[in-house]
Amino acid sequence: MIWVSLTMKLGGKVSMKTYNGNELVNGWLKYHNTTIEEVFEKYPHYREDNRQFYQDYAVTPEQNAEWLQWAKNKLKKDLKLTKKQLELNWPWVYLDCSPRIIE
């Protein structure tokens, strides 16, 4: 399971929110008609060799652009983030959950 931690600053207080990143990964695995749970069940070695997982399940630049917009909207809605909070945390979410792009 992939967990994403986001740091929020609200009214001078800093808090952490966690989010199940599997939902975001499943957002781009839909282009392969599968989910992360199905992939790990079928290919357990991907848990250790995730580089191969990302190579085998890469997406096109167009699919990535579509996923980016969807993922940002999903996070913003699910966690009730402001635009600024999303912008500050997005680089870390992207590193944890983004697909490899076919070149």
Summary of the structure (lengths in Angstrom):
residues: 103
radius of gyration: 14.5
end to end distance: 27.4
largest distance: 46.3
contacts: 260
relative contact order: 0.20
helix: 61%
strand: 17%
